[in-house]
Amino acid sequence: MNYKIVAIAEAVILIAVTVGFAVYSMYSTDQPIRLSGAGATFPAPLIQKWSAEFKDMTGVQINYEGIGSGGGVKQFTEKTVDFGASDPPMKDSEFSAAPGTLHVPITIGGVVPIYNIQGISKGLNFSGQVLADIFRLNITKWSDPRITTINPGVTLPDAAIIVCHRSDSSGTTKVFTSFLSDESATWKAMYGAANVINWPSQTIGGKGNPGVAAAVQQNPNSIGYVELSYALESNISYGKVQNAAGNFVEPTLETLSAAASAVSLILPPGDASWASVGSYFNLHNVEGADNAYPIASFSYILVYKELNVRPGMTLEKAKALTWFLWWAIHDGQHYASRLSYVSLPQAVVTHNEATLRMITFNGQQVNDWT
Amino acid sequence: MVNKSTIGHREKTMSQHKKSQNFLSKLKTNLKKRFSGDSVFRTIVALIACNIFIILGLIIFKITQGSWLSIQTYGINFIWGTTWQPFPSNTNTPPIFGALPLIWGTLITSAIALLLGVPISLGIALALSEFAPKNFNYVISFFVELLAAIPSVIYGLWGIFVLIPFLQNNVYPHLQAALGFLPLFQGTIRGSSVLTGGIVLAIMIIPTVSAISRDVFAAVPNSQREAIIALGATRWEKARIVMRYGRSGVVGAIMLGLGRAVGETMAITMVIGNSFNMFTSLFEPGSTLASIVANEFTEASSPPVYISALMEVGLILFALAIVINASARLIIWRSTRKIKEVEMF
C-alpha cells in the first residue's frame, strides 16, 4: 500500500516536472531573443556581467560559456555560436579557416610577476631578460647580481628562488612566455611561447591564477606570474617590469591602458588578420609608449562580418548582436574597472566603431549607427 | 494386517500427494494471473543491466580510437619517454610525448597513500568490529562515511589552505631533520609536493578501505572468535585471528582504495605541484596521469596528436584502474566464498 502511494507520488512528480519544464522551455524560447557565445575564460566574468545588464535593459538573453580561447575559436569557426571570444588574435591559419572574421578587442589583460620574499613588499624591478633567466633556473638566487643591479638599495636574501607557474593550459602562460621569448633568445630556443610549456623540473605548477598565487604565498622566496586583476585583488606582492623605453613600469589599470593606446596606432583593420598583433603588445618600435606596461594584451570578441553565415541567424538576432557589441565597447566599459578589468582607451573604441560598422546581414548594414 | 495397513498408508500418502500437487498448480496459475507482467519486467530490467556493457564498451572503444594517432606515432616510447612537450620551442619540430614521469607520479603517490592510509583504516575497522561499544560504533561509522561523501575538490582546497602550510612549517622540517640521510627526504622543502599529494590521497582512501574491511571483519564467523577466546586469548590475539581470517578480503579493500588513489584527479592536481618531473625526493613537485589530463585537456585543441596523447594517458589510467578493480573483486569474491563455505559446516 505504502509503496503504491510512493510510486504514484513519484510518477506524478516526474510527470509534473517534465511537463512543467517542457512548457517552460516552449514558453521561454519563443519570447526573448537568445544569443550564444563561447570562448576565453579571462573575459568571462566581464561578458557575463554585460549579459546580465544588457538583458535587464533590452530583454535579449546572451549565454556565454567560458570554455577557453582554443574552444572559442573552434566553435566560432564551426559556426555553432553567434560570437566567439579569444585572448590571442586568430593565427593566420585559423583566420583563413574562418573567412570574414572581425576582431573586436573588448578589454585588456596584463600578466604580472608576483613574489614572496620576507621583508620586501611590492615594487621589485624586473627586466624581461632577468625574468627569462629566473624562469629557466639560470638565476637561482635572489642575491644574483643580475637582479641586484636593477634593484639598487634593496637588500635581497641569499636564498634559492622557487619558480611557480600555471599547470593548466592557459593564455596567461602564452602571453608571459611570448614576452620572455621576445626578450631572451635563450628562452625562445629552450622553451618558446605556448599555452603549455615544458617547464624545468623542480618548478611548481598551480592550477589557475589562485593555484599559482597560493603556491607563491606558501613557498618563501618564490616567484610566479598571474593575471593583473588577480594580483590587484589579492594581497600579494608584485613587481615592476622594464618596458621597451627602458622604464620600470608598475602594472596598473592606467599603465595597461597606456599600452593599449600606444598599440592602437598600429592595429590592422577589423576585417584583416590580426595575427601581427601577436599574443601581447610588442611596443619595441612604437612611439609614445614610455609609460606602457610591457606584458599586456587584448581579449577579443570574434564575430562574422556577414552574419547570415551563422545558421539560424535572423535580422532581429543580428540587430541584437551588433547592438550588444556596440553597447559593450561604449557603456559596457564602465563595468570593466569595477571588476578590475582595464577599460579600452578612446583610440581603440574608435577603431572598434569602424569594425562594427562593417557588419551586415544578407548584404544590408544591420543598424543605423549614429 | 500388515499389508492392508501399508496399502492404506500408501493410498493415504498418494491422495495427500495429489492434494498438494493440486494446491501447487492452483497457486501457480494464481500467481501467473497476478504477475503476468513478471516476464516483461524481467526483460526490461535485464536490458537496463546490459547497458553497463554497452557503456563500458563505448568508453573503451572511444578512448582507444582517440588515442590511436598517439599510439601509432609514439608506440612504446610513449610509456618510456620522459619528455612532455606539446609545443616545442622550435615550431618546426613535432611535439614529443612521454608519460613515464606521470606513471611514476601516480604509482608513488598511491604507494604513499596506501602506506599511510591502510594502517589507519585497519585500525578503524578493527575498532568498529571488535572493540567499540555499539553506540560509539554508529558515531564512528557515520563520520567515516561522511569522509567518503566530501567532494574531492574540497579535499584539494583544504589541502592548499590548511594542510600544506601546516605540513610545510610544522612537519616537513622535522621529517627532513630526522630522515634527511635518505634521498627521499632531501632537497628544498616544498609544500606542494609528491608527499603532500600522497597524504591527501591517504585521507581520501580511508573511508573506502575502512568500510570494506569492517564488513570483512564482521563476516568472520563468531565460532572463530569463541574458539580463540575459549583458548584463553587476549583481545589483541582475537583481533589478530580476525585479521588473519579476513586477510584476503582486506587485500581486496586495499585494492579498491588503491583504485581510488590512482584515479583521483581534482584534489591531487591542487596539491602535487604539477611538475613534469622524474622526482627522487618526496619534497619535489610531480604530476600524475589524472592530473595532467585535468590540467591540459580543456585547452588542448591544435595539434591533433596532443589530444590523442592526452587520450592515451587516459587509456593507461583506465587500464590501470580496470586491472586494480578486477583483482580487488577477484580477491574479495574468493574470500567471501571461503567464509561462506566455512559457515555452512
Interface residues (C-beta under 8 A of the other chain):
Chain A: I67 G68 S69 G70 G71 V73 K74 A160 I162 S167 D168 S169 S170 G171 K188 A189 M190 Y191 G192 A193 A194 N195 V196 I197 N198 W199 S201 Q202 T203 I204 G205 G206 K207 G211 A214 A215 Q218 N219
Chain B: T83 W84 Q85 P86 F87 P88 S89 N90 T91 I160 F161 I164 P165 Q168 T188 R190 G191 S192 T269 M270 G273 N274 S275 F276 N277 M278 F279 E284 P285 S287 S291 A294 N295 E296 F297 T298 E299 A300 S301 S302
